Amino acid sequence: MGYLFEPAGEGQHRAVVMLHGRAGPYSSNVNSGCTLVARGQSSRCNALTLSKRHAMWGEYWAAHGAVALLVDSFGPRGRAHGYGRYTHDDPEREAVNERTVRPLDAEGALAWLVTQPGMRGQRVMLQGWSNGASTALNVMYRQGQGATHPAGAPRFAAALVLYPGCGSQALLSQRYEADAPIQVLLGGADEEVSPTVCENVFRKARGGPVEVVLYEGATHDFDDPGASRQGVAANRVAAADALRRAGEALDTLR
């Protein structure tokens, strides 16, 4: 299940697959009230109740000429409302594990996108936040491993990941390697995940270039356009730079 943001105009388009974090893709104002019905649809969790962050990014990509597909990994599995903080060890989260389950969602979204009319071949970027960012890193790692990525299967051309968890429970390997460029954007004052752990992992990364950017004073969810997060000056700086980097990354896919 997913939500498609489409640019105006005809012609060939680049694309971005977006992976939400552990709280799911919907606004926190409706998460607790989502009632799932047939085929993972919900009377309250739908395109009109996406979180401000996901809607903002989807519109950003479309405005810059790219098709954006936001994948809902939780709603079809009965957890549209997501999970609270510090619930990583909750047994229920195995159903949406970022190492074993959610990468398949991302790869499935890519396989679908590249068959759609108007797609520019395999010029597709992967973006993720928090748990979705860890998922994105695992997808890129899998892509670089011959045993888990069959020859001829579609590939992501780049990845942009924001405040991922990088510990052994989050990533497939602490000896990270990839075959495409990755940007990892971290908040120096992140209250949910450790930027230091990520820096240590990617300092030793092999293969495709992995650029790590640390925003001093920025928190988790620094790009959330809501007043609470953007009330922090460091978050405003980080969010603006993340958008700039996103545009530059998209330009490389031409």
C-alpha positions in Angstrom: 0.0 0.0 0.0 1.3 3.4 -0.8 0.7 7.0 -1.8 1.8 8.5 -5.1 2.8 12.1 -5.6 3.1 13.0 -9.3 4.7 16.0 -11.0 2.9 18.1 -13.5 3.6 17.6 -17.2 4.3 14.8 -19.6 7.5 13.1 -20.4 10.0 11.0 -18.5 10.4 11.4 -14.8 12.8 10.4 -12.1 11.4 8.9 -8.9 11.8 8.6 -5.1 10.6 5.8 -2.9 9.9 7.1 0.6 10.0 5.0 3.8 8.3 6.3 7.0 9.6 5.9 10.5 8.4 3.8 13.4 5.4 6.1 14.0 3.9 5.3 10.6 3.0 7.7 7.8 0.0 9.3 9.3 -0.6 12.4 11.5 -0.3 11.7 15.2 -3.7 13.4 15.5 -5.4 10.4 13.9 -2.9 7.5 14.5 -4.7 6.2 17.6 -8.1 6.4 15.9 -7.4 4.5 12.7 -9.8 1.8 12.0 -8.6 -0.7 9.4 -11.1 -2.1 6.9 -10.7 -4.3 3.8 -7.4 -4.4 2.0 -5.5 -2.3 4.5 -7.6 0.8 3.9 -8.8 3.0 6.7 -11.6 5.4 7.3 -9.2 7.8 8.9 -5.7 6.8 7.8 -5.6 7.9 4.2 -4.0 10.4 1.8 -5.8 13.2 3.6 -4.3 12.4 7.0 -0.7 11.8 6.1 1.7 13.5 8.5 2.9 17.0 7.6 6.4 15.8 7.0 5.5 13.1 4.6 3.1 15.3 2.7 5.7 18.1 2.6 8.4 15.8 1.2 6.0 14.2 -1.4 5.0 17.6 -2.6 8.6 18.7 -2.7 9.7 15.8 -4.9 6.7 16.3 -7.2 7.4 20.1 -7.5 11.0 19.2 -8.5 9.8 16.9 -11.3 10.0 13.5 -9.6 7.4 10.9 -8.9 7.3 10.1 -5.2 5.9 6.9 -3.8 5.4 6.8 0.0 5.1 3.2 1.1 2.9 2.3 4.1 4.5 -0.7 5.7 2.4 -0.6 8.8 -1.3 -0.1 7.8 -1.7 -3.3 5.8 -0.1 -5.2 8.7 -2.6 -3.8 11.2 -0.4 -1.1 12.8 -1.4 2.0 10.9 -0.8 4.0 14.2 2.8 2.8 14.3 4.8 2.3 17.5 5.8 4.6 20.4 9.3 5.5 21.4 11.7 3.0 22.9 9.6 0.0 21.7 12.3 -1.5 19.5 12.3 -4.7 21.5 8.5 -5.1 21.3 7.9 -8.6 19.8 5.1 -7.2 17.7 7.6 -5.2 15.7 9.1 -8.3 14.2 6.2 -8.1 11.7 7.7 -4.9 10.4 11.4 -5.6 11.1 13.7 -3.1 9.3 16.2 -5.8 8.5 14.1 -8.6 7.2 10.6 -7.3 6.3 10.6 -3.7 5.3 13.4 -4.0 2.8 11.1 -6.2 0.8 8.5 -3.4 0.8 11.0 -1.0 -0.7 12.3 -3.4 -3.3 8.7 -4.2 -4.3 7.9 -0.5 -4.7 11.0 -0.1 -6.9 10.0 -3.1 -9.0 6.6 -1.6 -9.5 7.8 1.9 -10.3 10.2 1.0 -13.0 7.4 -0.7 -15.0 5.2 2.4 -15.0 4.9 4.6 -18.1 7.0 7.8 -17.9 9.7 6.4 -15.6 13.3 7.2 -16.6 14.6 3.7 -16.5 16.1 2.9 -13.1 16.8 6.5 -12.0 15.1 6.0 -8.6 16.3 7.3 -5.3 15.5 5.9 -1.9 14.6 8.1 1.1 13.9 7.1 4.7 13.4 8.5 8.2 14.4 6.9 11.5 13.3 3.2 11.3 12.6 3.8 7.6 16.1 5.2 7.3 17.6 2.1 8.8 15.5 0.1 6.4 16.8 2.2 3.5 20.4 1.5 4.6 19.6 -2.2 4.7 18.1 -2.1 1.2 21.3 -0.4 -0.1 23.4 -3.0 1.7 21.3 -5.8 0.2 21.6 -4.3 -3.2 25.4 -4.5 -3.0 25.3 -8.1 -2.1 25.1 -10.6 -5.0 23.4 -13.3 -2.9 20.5 -11.0 -2.0 20.1 -9.0 -5.1 19.7 -11.1 -8.3 21.4 -10.0 -11.5 19.1 -7.9 -13.6 16.8 -6.8 -10.7 16.1 -3.0 -10.5 18.5 -1.0 -8.4 18.2 2.3 -6.5 20.6 4.9 -7.9 21.1 6.7 -4.6 19.8 7.1 -1.0 19.0 9.9 1.3 18.5 8.8 4.9 17.6 11.0 7.9 18.4 10.1 11.5 18.6 6.3 11.2 19.3 3.8 14.0 22.7 2.2 13.2 23.1 -0.4 16.0 23.3 -4.1 15.4 19.6 -4.5 15.9 18.9 -2.0 13.2 21.4 -2.7 10.5 22.2 -6.0 8.7 25.9 -5.4 9.2 28.2 -3.2 11.2 30.7 -3.6 8.4 28.7 -1.5 6.0 29.1 -1.4 2.2 27.0 -0.2 -0.7 27.3 0.2 -4.4 25.6 3.6 -4.8 26.0 7.0 -3.2 24.3 7.5 0.2 23.8 10.6 2.3 23.2 10.1 6.0 21.8 13.1 7.8 22.1 13.1 11.6 21.0 15.3 14.5 23.7 16.0 17.0 21.1 16.3 19.8 19.0 13.3 18.7 17.0 12.0 21.6 16.1 8.7 20.0 19.1 7.3 18.1 22.8 7.7 18.6 24.6 9.8 15.9 27.9 8.6 17.3 27.0 5.0 16.5 26.2 5.9 12.9 29.4 7.9 12.5 31.4 4.9 13.8 29.7 2.6 11.3 30.1 4.7 8.3 33.6 5.8 9.0 34.6 2.3 7.9 32.1 1.9 5.1 33.2 0.4 1.8 32.0 0.6 -1.8 29.8 3.5 -2.9 30.5 6.8 -1.2 28.7 7.4 2.1 28.5 11.0 3.2 27.6 11.6 6.8 26.4 15.1 7.8 26.0 15.9 11.5 23.8 18.9 12.4 24.9 20.1 15.8 22.0 20.8 18.1 19.4 19.3 15.8 17.0 16.7 17.2 15.3 13.6 15.9 12.6 14.6 13.3 14.5 17.8 12.6 12.7 18.1 9.2 9.2 17.9 10.7 7.6 21.1 9.5 5.4 21.4 12.7 5.9 24.3 15.0 7.4 22.2 17.8 10.4 20.9 15.8 10.8 24.1 13.8 10.8 26.1 17.0 14.4 24.8 17.5 16.8 26.9 15.6 19.2 24.1 14.8 16.3 22.1 13.3 15.4 24.9 11.0 19.0 25.0 9.7 19.1 21.2 9.4 15.8 21.0 7.6 16.8 23.7 5.1 20.1 22.0 4.4 18.3 18.6 4.0 16.0 20.0 1.3 19.0 21.6 -0.5 20.9 18.3 -0.5 17.7 16.5 -1.6 17.5 18.7 -4.7 21.2 18.2 -5.5 20.9 14.4 -5.1 17.9 14.4 -7.4 19.8 16.4 -10.0 22.4 13.7 -10.2 19.8 11.3 -11.4 19.3 13.2 -14.7 
